[in-house]
Amino acid sequence: LIIGAVLVAPFLWGFWSLLKRQAAAREGVAARPTEGGPGRPQRSGLDLAVSLAMLAVFVGALVEIHRFVPAARLVPLMAAILGAALAAVQVVRSLLGRSLAGDEGQASGADLRRGLLGFLGLGAFLLMIWVIGFHAAAVAFMLVFTLGVARMRPVSAVLFTAVTVGFFAGMGTLMGLHLPSGILGR
């Protein structure tokens, strides 16, 4: 829940900023110039706070991972170490005033829609896993992504999907994992 909130918060903030800009444009009020110097936005400390929160989440995960059974530690440990390292780099960049957070300018409506559609797509994928199972959901999701977003040729998309899902199935079998079969597959 915490990680989900941290992932969704930038989209909500961007949406709120977009609404404020649109309201100001309707009222004919010009946007205030930035106070961080030419080409540099003002730093409110929000980027440092978010970076510190993410670092705390990953450090907390590192502490909790040691309670896992040894066979279940590898992947979460790799993800937590990488996440903690990246969050620490972002904290240092924020402290030095060279944070990339906010340097890209305000999010446009198209950026927010694209981000929202990405989150909705992941939610749909998780729902499909629950209903039809992992393998069928992976095939459907990968075909939609490769054909719709990546705009691959149909033959290449089908081949890529088949090889990737075959790899997932093979690795699952070798590792002795039971991938979800969905409520329709029971």
C-alpha positions in Angstrom: 0.0 0.0 0.0 2.8 2.4 0.8 4.7 1.8 -2.4 1.4 2.1 -4.4 0.7 5.4 -2.7 4.2 6.6 -3.5 3.8 5.6 -7.1 0.4 7.2 -7.5 1.2 10.4 -5.7 3.2 12.0 -8.6 0.3 11.5 -11.0 -2.1 13.0 -8.5 0.2 16.0 -8.0 0.6 16.4 -11.7 -3.1 16.2 -12.2 -3.7 18.8 -9.5 -1.0 21.1 -11.1 -2.7 20.7 -14.5 -6.1 21.7 -13.0 -4.5 24.7 -11.3 -2.8 25.8 -14.6 -6.0 25.4 -16.5 -8.0 27.4 -13.9 -5.3 30.2 -14.0 -5.4 30.2 -17.8 -9.2 30.6 -17.8 -8.9 33.5 -15.4 -6.2 35.1 -17.5 -3.7 35.0 -14.7 -0.1 34.5 -15.9 1.9 31.8 -14.2 4.5 33.0 -11.7 8.1 32.9 -12.9 10.2 30.3 -11.2 12.4 31.5 -8.3 15.2 29.0 -8.7 17.1 31.0 -11.3 16.9 30.9 -15.0 15.6 27.6 -16.2 15.6 26.1 -12.7 12.3 25.6 -10.9 11.9 26.5 -7.2 12.7 23.7 -4.9 10.1 23.1 -2.3 11.7 20.2 -0.6 9.0 17.8 -1.9 11.5 15.9 -4.0 13.8 15.4 -0.9 10.8 14.2 1.2 9.6 11.7 -1.4 13.2 10.5 -1.9 13.6 10.0 1.9 10.3 8.2 2.1 11.3 5.8 -0.7 14.6 5.2 1.0 12.8 4.4 4.2 10.5 2.0 2.4 13.4 0.1 0.9 15.4 0.0 4.1 12.4 -1.3 5.9 12.0 -4.0 3.2 15.7 -5.0 3.7 15.0 -5.4 7.4 11.9 -7.5 6.7 13.5 -9.7 4.1 15.8 -11.2 6.7 12.7 -12.8 8.2 12.0 -14.7 5.0 13.0 -18.3 4.6 16.4 -18.5 2.8 14.9 -19.9 -0.4 12.5 -16.9 -0.7 15.0 -14.1 -0.1 16.9 -13.8 -3.4 14.6 -11.8 -5.6 13.2 -9.5 -2.9 16.7 -8.8 -1.7 18.0 -7.9 -5.1 15.0 -5.6 -5.7 15.3 -4.0 -2.3 19.1 -3.4 -2.6 18.7 -1.8 -6.1 15.7 0.3 -4.9 17.6 1.5 -1.8 20.7 2.4 -3.8 18.6 4.4 -6.4 16.7 6.1 -3.6 20.0 7.0 -1.8 21.4 8.5 -5.0 18.2 10.5 -5.4 18.5 11.8 -1.8 22.1 12.9 -2.4 21.1 14.6 -5.7 18.2 16.4 -3.8 20.6 17.5 -1.1 23.0 18.9 -3.7 20.3 20.7 -5.5 20.7 18.7 -8.6 17.6 16.5 -8.4 15.9 15.6 -11.6 12.5 15.7 -9.9 10.6 18.5 -11.4 13.3 19.4 -14.0 11.2 18.1 -16.8 8.5 20.8 -16.4 4.8 20.4 -15.8 3.1 17.3 -16.9 0.7 17.8 -19.8 -2.7 16.3 -20.0 -1.5 13.7 -22.5 1.3 12.7 -20.1 -1.2 12.2 -17.3 -3.6 10.2 -19.5 -0.7 8.0 -20.6 0.4 7.4 -17.0 -3.1 6.7 -15.9 -3.7 4.3 -18.7 -0.4 2.5 -17.8 -1.6 2.0 -14.2 -5.0 0.9 -15.4 -3.3 -1.6 -17.7 -1.3 -3.1 -14.9 -4.5 -3.3 -12.8 -6.3 -5.0 -15.7 -3.3 -7.5 -16.0 -3.6 -8.3 -12.3 -7.4 -8.8 -12.6 -6.8 -11.1 -15.7 -4.3 -13.1 -13.7 -6.9 -13.6 -11.0 -9.7 -14.5 -13.5 -8.0 -16.4 -16.3 -4.6 -17.3 -14.9 -1.0 -16.1 -15.4 -0.2 -17.7 -18.7 -3.4 -16.5 -20.5 -3.1 -13.1 -18.9 0.5 -12.7 -19.9 -0.3 -13.7 -23.5 -3.2 -11.2 -23.7 -1.3 -8.4 -22.0 1.9 -8.9 -24.1 -0.1 -8.9 -27.3 -1.9 -5.8 -26.5 1.3 -4.1 -25.4 3.5 -5.2 -28.4 0.8 -4.5 -31.0 -0.7 -1.4 -29.5 2.0 0.4 -27.7 5.2 -0.9 -29.2 3.6 -1.2 -32.6 5.4 -4.4 -33.5 4.4 -6.3 -36.7 1.9 -9.0 -35.8 4.3 -11.9 -36.6 7.1 -10.4 -34.5 4.6 -9.7 -31.6 3.3 -13.3 -31.6 6.8 -14.7 -31.7 8.0 -12.4 -29.0 5.0 -13.3 -26.8 5.4 -17.0 -27.4 9.1 -17.0 -26.5 8.6 -14.8 -23.4 5.6 -16.8 -22.1 7.5 -20.0 -22.9 10.5 -18.7 -20.9 8.2 -17.8 -17.9 6.6 -21.3 -18.0 10.0 -23.0 -18.3 11.5 -21.0 -15.5 8.5 -21.6 -13.3 8.7 -25.3 -13.9 12.5 -25.4 -13.2 12.1 -23.4 -10.0 9.1 -25.4 -8.9 6.8 -22.4 -8.9 3.0 -22.7 -9.1 1.8 -19.8 -11.3 -1.8 -18.8 -10.7 -4.3 -20.6 -12.9 -7.2 -18.2 -12.2 -10.7 -18.8 -10.9 -11.8 -20.0 -14.4 -8.9 -22.5 -14.5 -9.8 -24.3 -11.3 
